[in-house]
Amino acid sequence: MLNRLQSELKTSMLARDAARTGVLRMALAAYKNEAVAKGLGPQGTLTEADGLAVIKRLVKSREDSVSQFEKVGQIERANQERAELEYLKPYLPAMLEGAELEAAVKAAIAQTGAATKKDLGLVMKSLQAAHGGAYDGKLASGLVQSLLG
């Protein structure tokens, strides 16, 4: 992920794409801050999962900002945050949705032998182990609860 961020930053700088360059610089800074926090130093390389977690936090922050700006009527700022989201989303893995997510949840339920809603944590842990962060946790949790209901 680090090499991809650096490469795309260089490309956007050469293309003089100020908006993309700003977002990529911010993402690279967040990546390096996480590396320092993990004790790897600013030149350290995070695991793929840790790098993905950094990008997910940035995306979540932008999504929250969009809703907050819309609530107070600052549409221009909300649109700016949406534009930043579009630069960050290609770094996220393809998300499980619809039938794929339902199949993954059913497989996790079968694997864990879950029978009641009390087993939600067990199923979610199994789903996380099998699919990493490639699904919406709230959606998956709701699906598990409805299937175990």
C-alpha positions in Angstrom: 0.0 0.0 0.0 2.9 2.4 0.8 4.4 2.0 -2.6 1.1 2.5 -4.3 0.4 5.7 -2.3 3.8 7.1 -3.1 3.6 6.2 -6.8 0.2 7.7 -7.2 1.2 10.8 -5.2 4.1 11.3 -7.6 1.8 10.8 -10.6 -0.7 13.3 -9.3 2.0 15.9 -8.6 3.4 15.6 -12.1 -0.2 15.9 -13.5 -0.6 19.0 -11.3 -3.8 17.6 -9.8 -3.9 19.7 -6.7 -7.0 18.1 -5.1 -5.8 14.5 -5.6 -2.3 15.4 -4.5 -3.7 16.9 -1.2 -5.7 13.8 -0.4 -2.9 11.5 -1.2 -0.5 13.5 0.9 -2.9 13.3 3.8 -3.3 9.6 3.4 0.4 9.1 3.2 0.9 11.1 6.4 -1.8 9.1 8.2 0.0 5.9 7.0 3.4 7.1 8.3 1.8 8.2 11.6 0.4 4.8 12.1 3.8 3.2 11.3 5.4 5.4 13.9 2.6 4.5 16.4 3.4 0.8 15.8 7.0 1.4 16.5 8.2 1.0 12.9 9.4 4.5 12.4 8.3 6.9 9.6 9.9 4.8 6.9 8.3 1.6 8.2 5.9 -0.6 6.2 2.6 -1.6 7.8 1.0 -4.9 7.3 -1.7 -4.9 4.6 -4.4 -5.1 7.3 -3.0 -2.1 9.2 -2.6 -0.1 6.0 -6.2 -0.9 5.1 -7.4 0.1 8.6 -5.7 3.5 8.1 -7.6 4.1 4.8 -10.9 2.8 6.3 -10.5 5.4 9.1 -9.9 8.2 6.6 -13.0 7.1 4.5 -15.2 6.8 7.6 -14.1 10.3 8.7 -15.0 11.7 5.3 -18.4 10.0 5.4 -19.1 11.4 8.8 -18.1 14.8 7.7 -20.4 14.7 4.7 -23.4 14.0 6.9 -22.4 16.6 9.4 -21.9 19.3 6.7 -25.2 18.4 5.1 -27.0 18.7 8.5 -25.8 22.3 8.9 -26.4 23.2 5.2 -22.8 23.5 4.1 -23.3 21.7 0.8 -20.1 23.0 -0.8 -18.0 21.5 2.1 -20.0 18.3 1.9 -19.2 18.1 -1.9 -15.5 18.6 -1.2 -15.5 15.7 1.3 -17.3 13.6 -1.3 -14.6 14.4 -3.8 -11.9 13.3 -1.3 -13.9 10.1 -0.7 -13.6 9.3 -4.4 -9.8 9.5 -4.3 -9.7 7.2 -1.2 -12.2 4.5 -2.2 -10.0 2.8 -4.8 -7.7 1.8 -2.0 -10.4 -0.3 -0.3 -11.0 -3.9 -1.3 -14.2 -4.9 -3.1 -16.9 -5.1 -0.5 -19.2 -8.1 0.0 -22.8 -7.0 -0.6 -26.2 -8.5 -1.1 -26.2 -12.3 -1.9 -22.4 -12.6 -1.4 -22.6 -11.1 2.1 -25.6 -13.3 3.0 -23.7 -16.4 1.7 -20.6 -15.4 3.8 -22.7 -14.9 6.9 -24.5 -18.2 6.5 -21.1 -19.9 6.0 -19.8 -18.3 9.2 -23.0 -19.3 11.1 -22.5 -22.9 9.9 -18.8 -22.9 10.7 -19.3 -21.7 14.3 -22.5 -23.7 14.9 -24.2 -20.5 16.1 -27.8 -21.0 17.2 -28.9 -17.9 19.0 -28.3 -14.2 19.0 -25.9 -14.7 21.9 -23.5 -16.2 19.4 -23.3 -12.9 17.4 -19.8 -12.2 18.5 -18.6 -15.6 17.6 -20.1 -15.4 14.1 -18.7 -11.9 13.5 -15.2 -13.0 14.6 -15.4 -15.9 12.1 -16.6 -13.5 9.4 -13.7 -11.1 10.2 -11.2 -13.9 10.0 -12.5 -15.2 6.7 -13.1 -11.9 4.9 -11.1 -9.2 6.7 -12.7 -5.8 6.3 -14.4 -6.6 3.0 -17.9 -6.1 4.3 -20.0 -3.5 6.1 -20.0 -4.6 9.8 -23.4 -3.0 10.6 -25.0 -4.7 7.7 -23.4 -8.1 8.5 -24.4 -7.8 12.2 -28.0 -7.1 11.3 -28.0 -10.0 8.9 -26.6 -12.4 11.5 -29.2 -11.2 14.0 -32.1 -11.7 11.5 -30.8 -15.2 10.6 -30.3 -16.3 14.2 -33.5 -14.5 15.3 
